Amino acid sequence: MPSDQMPQIKVDVYLSGFRPRFRLLFTGSLPVWQHKMEEQKEGEEEKGEKKEKIGRTILIMDKKEKTLNRRLIMTSKERVAAVFEHRSTDKVPIYMGSMSSRVASLVLGREAYVGGGAMQYKESLALWQGEEAHREYLERCMTDALDLARALDVDYVRPSYWRYHHKPTRSIDEYTFFYGDENGSWFVRRYDPENELFQVVDSSPQPEITLDDLERYVEREEEAAASYQPAVEKIFNLQNAIDQLGDTKAIHGAGVGISIPWYNSYGNELWLEAAIVRPDLVGRHLDVQVARAEKNIAMYASVGIPYLHGGGDFAGKHGPVYSPKVFHELMLPRLQKVSEACRRHGCYHMFASDGDLWSLADDLFGRSGIEGYYEIDKDCGMDLATLRRRFPHLTLLGGISSARLHMGTVDDVKDEVMSALRVAKEEGSIIVGCSNMVVPGTPEENFKTMMELLHRYR
């Protein structure tokens, strides 16, 4: 063969399972080796539908085995897209849904502006300190959310964490703020640094809320929903995340939550009573959520964010807080509307709730049309393998117990991670990560073990 027709070979050394191997890229003219390190999109006919194969094919030479094998490699964005389309991937995608600020600080090597109650406290403190302090707070939040995603090298990115927009009326002490009117309605929040909770510890006397009050509340909601117009610039850190990571990482949105309130909301448990005696009122409240969700879906679709988180906690270890009949009659029709809106815009409707959901699984995971389920509570019997086999259209996120990560031994964590990865490889369509928050007090060694195993064996 003339020298000018010889294939050009580039050899790179890289680590695979901590063993040195060689990556050969053939860029010459040999017909057999037409596999370049560039994106390939080969149309495939499958059941009458045209599919796209996304990724890059490379050749791997195993020095020990002296074999040359093809391997498909993907970007994080391609990997997540493949999982939601129920196609094969080069490796199991990973994510981290929510994290303690203290654990994230260990990852970044500095105080991390991510998390839950810690972020609400820090925002209240910044608002109390003035505009410049609040501007610095927001900048740190934007930077740290994306730096954490990069440091963990996750495929599926959360662009922002908890916020608290209320400016305190006064500071009581280092961790305690007073909000509202001292001569009217007021409340006090106190931050617990150990548990990273920012909770109401005192308030002015509150009148008992009645069903008539709920009806007036719904009327105000309906008026507000009619004029509601979401915009990408109103979603904190979304455009920044798209600009910085959107080409290579999958970024998720939100805004499609549909739930019957029962805690931390106006009326609290009264909504559960209303679901029985005034189902029409609860239905109107859910319809408002649907109307807002439909507008949010169109907005997220317009900027290329198809993965939309919704749902709402409504179960514990003994099952849902309301009956399957209430779910079927009130929740199901509204979830179906949101799912249909997602399909029209090419988005995925994703639902989250802790707890045992098997009593209404056929409605929630089957008839509702949702396509993703996260916050999977393994400790309450929500098993990855069973879910995938019973509902093969679902994409699942999670598999690693937050409680096991927090309270278990290193060996417990190893078992947990390897079990989740094994199911993900066997069943497919699973993004593995901690199913709920990596809570304060999670041992550093446990967290490091989880991340090392995820990256080594995925």
C-alpha positions in Angstrom: 0.0 0.0 0.0 1.4 3.4 -0.9 2.4 5.5 2.1 0.0 8.2 1.3 -2.9 5.7 1.6 -1.8 4.3 4.9 -4.3 5.1 7.8 -3.1 7.7 10.2 -3.1 6.4 13.8 -3.3 8.5 16.9 -2.7 6.7 20.2 -3.8 8.1 23.5 -3.2 6.5 26.9 -6.1 6.7 29.4 -7.2 5.0 32.5 -10.0 2.4 32.5 -10.6 0.8 35.8 -7.3 2.2 37.0 -5.5 0.1 34.3 -3.6 1.8 31.6 -5.0 1.1 28.1 -4.6 2.6 24.7 -7.1 4.5 22.6 -6.4 4.3 18.8 -8.2 6.6 16.4 -8.0 5.6 12.8 -8.5 8.6 10.5 -7.2 7.2 7.3 -8.8 5.6 4.3 -9.1 1.9 5.2 -12.7 1.0 4.6 -13.0 -1.3 7.7 -11.9 1.4 10.1 -14.1 4.3 9.2 -14.7 5.3 12.9 -13.7 8.9 13.7 -13.8 10.7 17.0 -16.7 12.8 15.9 -20.5 12.7 16.5 -22.2 10.0 14.4 -25.9 10.2 13.6 -26.8 7.1 11.7 -30.5 6.7 10.8 -31.9 3.4 11.9 -35.3 2.0 11.0 -36.9 0.4 14.0 -40.6 -0.5 14.0 -41.2 2.0 11.2 -39.7 4.9 13.1 -36.4 6.6 12.3 -34.0 6.6 15.2 -30.8 8.4 15.7 -27.6 6.8 17.0 -25.8 9.5 18.9 -22.3 9.1 20.2 -18.8 8.5 18.9 -17.3 5.2 18.1 -13.7 4.6 19.1 -11.3 1.6 19.0 -9.9 0.3 22.3 -6.7 -1.8 22.3 -6.4 -3.8 25.5 -2.6 -4.1 26.1 -2.9 -7.2 28.2 -5.4 -9.0 26.1 -4.0 -7.7 22.8 -7.4 -7.2 21.4 -8.9 -4.3 19.5 -12.6 -3.5 20.3 -15.0 -0.9 19.3 -16.6 1.3 22.0 -19.3 3.9 21.8 -18.5 7.0 23.9 -21.0 9.7 24.7 -21.2 13.1 26.2 -23.2 13.4 29.4 -26.0 15.1 27.3 -26.1 12.3 24.8 -26.0 9.7 27.6 -29.0 11.1 29.4 -30.9 11.6 26.2 -30.3 7.9 25.4 -31.6 6.8 28.8 -34.8 8.7 28.4 -35.2 7.3 24.9 -34.6 3.8 26.3 -31.5 3.2 24.2 -28.2 1.7 25.2 -25.4 3.9 26.6 -21.7 3.7 26.9 -21.9 3.8 30.7 -24.5 4.4 33.4 -25.3 8.1 33.8 -25.1 9.5 37.3 -26.5 12.5 39.1 -26.8 14.1 42.5 -30.2 15.6 43.2 -29.7 17.6 46.4 -26.8 18.1 48.8 -26.0 19.4 52.3 -24.1 22.6 52.1 -21.5 21.1 54.5 -20.9 18.0 52.3 -20.7 20.1 49.2 -18.1 22.3 50.9 -15.9 19.2 51.4 -16.2 18.6 47.6 -15.4 22.2 46.6 -12.8 22.8 49.3 -14.6 26.0 50.3 -17.9 27.0 51.8 -20.4 25.9 49.3 -23.5 28.0 48.5 -25.8 25.0 47.7 -28.2 23.0 49.8 -31.6 23.5 51.5 -32.2 25.3 54.8 -28.6 26.5 54.8 -29.3 28.5 51.6 -32.5 29.9 53.0 -30.7 31.2 56.0 -27.8 32.6 54.0 -30.2 34.5 51.7 -32.0 36.0 54.7 -28.7 37.0 56.2 -27.6 38.6 52.9 -30.9 40.4 52.5 -30.6 41.8 56.0 -27.0 42.9 55.3 -28.0 44.9 52.2 -28.1 44.9 48.4 -24.3 44.4 47.9 -24.3 41.4 50.2 -27.3 39.9 48.5 -25.7 40.4 45.0 -22.6 38.6 46.2 -24.8 35.8 47.6 -26.6 35.3 44.3 -23.2 35.2 42.4 -21.9 32.6 44.8 -25.1 30.5 44.4 -24.7 30.6 40.6 -21.0 29.7 40.6 -21.2 27.0 43.2 -24.1 25.1 41.7 -22.2 24.6 38.5 -18.8 24.1 40.1 -20.3 21.3 42.2 -21.7 19.6 39.0 -18.3 19.9 37.4 -16.4 18.6 40.5 -18.7 15.6 40.9 -18.7 15.1 37.1 -22.3 14.2 37.0 -24.3 13.8 33.7 -27.5 15.3 34.9 -27.2 18.8 36.4 -29.3 20.7 38.9 -28.8 24.4 38.0 -29.9 25.9 41.4 -30.8 25.2 45.0 -33.2 26.5 47.6 -34.1 30.2 47.9 -35.9 32.4 50.4 -36.9 35.8 49.1 -38.3 37.3 52.3 -36.3 40.1 53.9 -36.2 40.0 57.7 -37.7 42.9 59.6 -35.0 42.6 62.2 -32.2 40.3 63.4 -32.7 38.7 66.8 -29.3 36.9 67.0 -26.8 35.3 64.7 -29.1 32.6 63.6 -32.6 34.0 64.2 -34.7 36.5 62.2 -38.0 38.2 62.7 -40.3 38.7 59.7 -43.5 40.7 59.3 -45.2 43.4 61.4 -44.7 43.4 65.2 -48.2 44.8 65.6 -49.8 42.5 63.1 -48.9 39.2 61.5 -45.3 38.0 62.1 -43.1 34.9 62.4 -39.6 34.0 63.6 -37.2 31.7 61.8 -34.1 30.1 63.4 -31.3 28.4 61.7 -29.8 25.1 63.1 -26.3 24.8 61.7 -25.9 21.2 62.8 -28.9 20.0 60.8 -29.0 22.8 58.3 -32.7 23.5 59.0 -34.2 27.0 58.8 -37.6 26.7 60.5 -40.4 28.8 62.0 -40.0 28.7 65.8 -42.6 31.3 66.8 -45.4 33.3 65.2 -48.3 35.6 65.9 -51.6 33.9 66.7 -53.2 32.6 63.4 -56.9 32.5 62.9 -58.4 29.1 62.1 -58.6 28.6 58.4 -62.0 27.3 57.0 -63.2 25.9 53.8 -64.5 29.3 52.9 -61.0 30.7 53.3 -59.7 28.0 51.0 -62.2 29.0 48.4 -61.2 32.6 48.5 -57.5 31.5 48.3 -58.3 29.4 45.2 -60.1 32.4 43.6 -57.0 34.5 44.1 -54.9 31.7 42.6 -57.1 31.5 39.5 -56.7 35.2 38.9 -53.0 35.1 39.3 -52.7 32.1 37.0 -54.5 33.9 34.2 -51.8 36.5 33.9 -48.8 34.2 34.8 -46.1 34.4 32.2 -42.8 32.5 32.9 -39.6 33.6 31.3 -36.2 32.0 31.2 -34.6 35.1 32.7 -36.9 34.7 35.7 -35.6 31.2 36.5 -32.6 31.6 38.7 -29.3 30.5 37.1 -31.0 28.6 34.2 -29.6 30.7 31.4 -26.2 30.7 33.0 -26.2 26.9 33.3 -27.3 26.6 29.6 -24.5 28.9 28.5 -21.8 27.1 30.6 -22.8 23.5 30.5 -25.6 23.1 28.0 -23.5 21.7 25.1 -22.2 18.7 27.1 -24.4 18.2 30.2 -28.1 17.5 30.6 -29.7 20.2 32.6 -33.1 19.7 34.2 -35.9 22.1 34.7 -39.0 22.1 37.0 -42.3 23.9 37.1 -44.7 20.9 36.5 -45.5 20.0 40.1 -49.1 18.8 40.7 -50.1 18.0 44.3 -52.8 18.2 46.9 -51.3 20.4 49.7 -51.1 18.9 53.2 -48.1 20.4 54.9 -46.1 23.6 54.7 -48.8 25.4 52.8 -51.8 27.6 53.4 -54.5 25.4 55.0 -52.2 22.4 55.5 -54.2 19.3 56.4 -57.5 21.1 55.7 -56.9 20.3 52.0 -57.2 16.6 52.8 -60.6 17.2 54.4 -61.6 19.3 51.4 -60.6 16.4 49.0 -63.5 14.5 50.7 -66.1 17.1 51.3 -65.2 19.7 48.6 -63.5 17.8 45.8 -64.6 20.5 43.4 -62.5 23.1 45.3 -59.4 20.8 45.4 -59.9 20.2 41.7 -59.9 23.9 40.9 -56.7 24.3 43.0 -55.1 21.5 40.9 -56.4 23.1 37.7 -54.5 26.2 38.6 -51.3 24.1 38.9 -52.0 22.6 35.5 -52.4 26.0 33.9 -49.1 27.2 35.2 -47.4 24.0 34.3 -48.5 24.2 30.7 -47.0 27.7 30.4 -43.8 26.5 32.1 -43.5 23.5 29.7 -43.6 25.8 26.7 -41.0 28.1 28.2 -38.5 25.3 29.0 -39.0 23.7 25.6 -38.2 27.0 23.9 -34.7 26.9 25.5 -34.0 23.2 24.9 -34.6 21.9 28.4 -36.8 18.7 28.1 -36.4 17.1 31.5 -39.0 18.7 33.8 -39.3 17.8 37.5 -42.6 17.9 39.2 -44.6 15.8 41.6 -44.9 16.5 45.4 -44.4 14.5 48.5 -47.6 12.7 49.6 -46.5 9.3 51.1 -44.5 7.7 53.8 -43.6 4.2 54.8 -47.2 3.3 55.3 -48.4 4.6 52.0 -50.0 7.8 50.6 -51.7 10.3 53.0 -54.9 10.1 50.9 -56.7 7.2 49.3 -56.1 5.7 45.8 -59.7 6.8 45.1 -58.9 10.5 45.8 -55.7 10.1 43.6 -57.7 8.5 40.7 -60.5 11.1 40.7 -58.5 14.3 41.5 -54.8 13.8 40.7 -54.9 11.5 37.7 -56.8 13.6 35.2 -54.5 16.6 36.0 -51.3 14.6 35.7 -52.6 13.3 32.3 -53.0 16.9 31.1 -49.5 17.8 32.1 -48.1 14.7 30.5 -49.9 15.5 27.3 -48.6 19.1 27.3 -45.1 17.7 27.8 -45.5 15.3 24.8 -46.7 18.2 22.6 -43.5 20.1 23.4 -41.1 17.2 23.3 -40.5 17.2 27.0 -40.5 14.6 29.8 -42.9 14.8 32.7 -41.2 13.6 35.8 -42.7 12.9 39.2 -41.2 12.8 42.7 -42.4 11.7 46.0 -40.9 9.8 49.0 -42.7 6.9 50.5 -44.5 3.7 49.5 -46.5 4.4 46.3 -47.4 0.8 45.2 -51.1 1.1 46.2 -51.7 3.6 43.4 -48.8 2.6 41.1 -50.9 1.7 38.1 -52.5 5.2 38.1 -49.3 7.1 38.9 -46.8 5.2 36.8 -49.1 3.8 34.2 -52.2 5.8 33.3 -50.9 9.3 34.2 -48.4 9.4 31.3 -45.4 10.4 33.4 -42.1 9.3 31.9 -39.7 9.8 34.8 -39.7 9.0 38.5 -37.2 10.4 41.0 -36.8 10.5 44.8 -37.3 6.7 44.7 -37.7 5.6 48.3 -36.0 2.2 48.3 -36.3 2.0 52.1 -40.1 2.1 51.6 -40.1 -0.7 49.1 -39.8 1.2 45.8 -37.4 -1.2 44.1 -35.6 -0.2 40.9 -35.7 -3.5 39.2 -39.4 -4.1 40.0 -40.3 -0.6 38.8 -38.4 -1.0 35.5 -40.0 -4.4 34.8 -43.5 -3.4 35.7 -43.4 0.0 34.0 -40.8 -0.3 31.2 -41.6 3.2 29.8 -40.3 4.9 33.0 -36.9 6.4 33.3 -35.8 6.2 37.0 -33.4 8.5 38.9 -31.9 7.3 42.2 -31.2 3.9 43.7 -28.9 4.9 46.5 -30.6 5.3 49.9 -30.0 8.7 51.6 -30.4 7.0 55.0 -27.8 4.3 54.1 -25.4 6.9 52.9 -25.9 8.8 56.1 -26.0 6.1 58.8 -24.4 3.0 57.1 -20.9 1.8 57.1 -18.5 2.1 54.2 -19.3 -1.5 53.3 -23.0 -0.7 53.4 -22.4 2.1 50.9 -20.4 -0.2 48.7 -23.2 -2.7 48.6 -25.8 0.0 47.9 -23.9 1.6 45.0 -23.0 -1.7 43.4 -26.5 -3.0 43.6 -27.9 0.2 42.0 -25.3 0.0 39.2 -26.0 -3.6 38.6 -29.7 -3.0 38.2 -29.1 0.0 35.9 -26.9 -2.2 33.6 -29.3 -5.0 33.6 -32.5 -3.1 33.2 -31.4 0.2 31.5 -33.1 3.6 31.6 -31.8 4.4 35.1 -29.7 7.4 36.2 -28.0 6.4 39.4 -27.5 8.7 42.3 -28.6 9.4 45.9 -32.4 9.1 45.8 -32.9 12.0 48.1 -30.8 14.6 49.8 -27.2 13.9 50.8 -28.0 15.1 54.4 -25.9 17.0 56.9 -23.7 14.7 58.9 -23.2 12.2 56.0 -19.6 10.8 56.7 -17.1 12.2 54.2 -15.7 8.6 53.7 -19.2 7.3 52.8 -19.7 10.1 50.3 -16.3 9.7 48.7 -16.8 5.9 48.5 -20.1 6.4 46.7 -18.6 8.8 44.1 -15.5 6.7 43.5 -17.5 3.6 42.9 -20.0 5.4 40.6 -17.2 6.6 38.4 -15.2 3.5 38.5 -17.9 0.9 37.8 -20.6 2.7 35.8 
